[in-house]
Amino acid sequence: MTQEQLSMWAIYKKPKDYPQSFVARRWVVAAQPVPTKDLFCADNLESLGVMLPAGLIRMPAKPGDVSVIIQTWM
């Protein structure tokens, strides 16, 4: 990732590929958001939150987001 790229972390509750976990996946924001291979998994939301990079701001899920997305951090 270069300094010019903006990242966001989508927080998922029990996605299909990790049905027992909370998952944070990093996306690079460009003309369209692009997923990366970066992710964290935890048994609960609080544990996942401490794994995210410092200084991010939490945003609630938006209407139209995939139903398992519960938050986004930028």
Secondary structure, 3 states (H helix, E strand, C coil): CCCCCEEEEEEEECCCCCCCCEEEEEEEECCCCEEEEEEEEECCHHHHHCCCCCCCCEEECCCCCCCCEEEEEC
